Amino acid sequence: MEFEVLKAKLTNLPDSSGVYLMKDAIGDILYIGKAGSLKDRVRSYFQKSSNLTVKTSAMIEQVSDIEWIVTSSDLEALILENN
């Protein structure tokens, strides 16, 4: 996925709780996480001033797509993430 498309997805993230899936160029899931605010959490990975670990930085360089599932609560997001 082109960087501009990924950037547009980051702009359109909802400010809701949910689960996000970060995928590589062939669609394999690199990471699944949960968030109280999808917009704040997912965008934090892509901020220039972010203090990411080397491991996380390497993963983010491979991200080509992001999908998310909005949930009605943080608890529901936690349960969904674990499944």
C-alpha positions in Angstrom: 0.0 0.0 0.0 1.3 3.4 -0.9 2.4 5.7 1.9 -0.2 8.3 1.0 -3.0 5.7 1.4 -1.6 4.7 4.8 -1.4 8.4 5.8 -5.0 8.9 4.8 -6.0 5.9 7.0 -4.2 7.4 10.0 -6.1 10.6 9.4 -9.4 8.8 9.5 -8.9 6.7 12.6 -11.9 7.0 15.0 -11.6 8.3 18.5 -13.1 5.1 19.9 -11.9 2.1 21.7 -11.1 -0.9 19.6 -8.5 -3.3 18.2 -6.0 -2.5 15.4 -4.1 -4.8 13.1 -0.9 -3.7 11.5 -0.1 -5.6 8.2 2.9 -5.8 5.9 2.9 -5.4 2.1 1.6 -9.0 1.5 -1.2 -8.7 4.1 0.5 -10.7 6.9 -0.4 -9.4 10.4 2.6 -7.9 12.1 0.9 -6.7 15.3 -2.5 -6.7 17.0 -3.2 -4.2 19.7 -6.0 -2.6 21.7 -6.7 1.0 22.5 -9.0 3.2 24.4 -8.6 5.7 21.6 -7.7 4.2 18.3 -6.8 7.6 16.9 -4.4 8.4 19.7 -2.8 5.0 20.1 -2.2 4.1 16.4 -1.0 7.6 15.5 1.5 7.5 18.3 3.5 4.9 16.4 4.0 7.3 13.5 5.0 10.5 15.3 8.5 11.8 14.6 9.1 12.6 18.3 7.9 9.1 19.4 10.3 7.2 21.7 9.8 3.8 20.1 12.0 0.8 20.9 14.3 -0.5 18.2 12.1 -3.5 17.8 8.9 -1.4 17.4 10.6 1.0 15.0 11.7 -1.9 12.8 8.1 -3.2 12.8 6.6 0.2 11.9 9.0 0.4 8.9 7.3 -2.7 7.5 3.7 -1.6 8.1 1.8 -1.1 4.8 -1.8 -1.3 6.0 -3.8 -0.8 9.1 -7.2 -2.2 9.9 -9.3 -1.6 13.0 -12.4 -2.9 14.7 -14.3 -0.4 16.9 -15.7 -1.8 20.1 -18.2 -0.5 22.6 -15.7 -0.6 25.5 -12.1 -1.1 26.6 -13.1 -4.4 28.1 -14.6 -5.6 24.8 -11.4 -4.5 23.0 -9.3 -6.5 25.5 -11.4 -9.6 24.9 -11.2 -9.2 21.1 -7.5 -8.6 21.2 -7.0 -11.9 23.1 -9.0 -13.8 20.6 
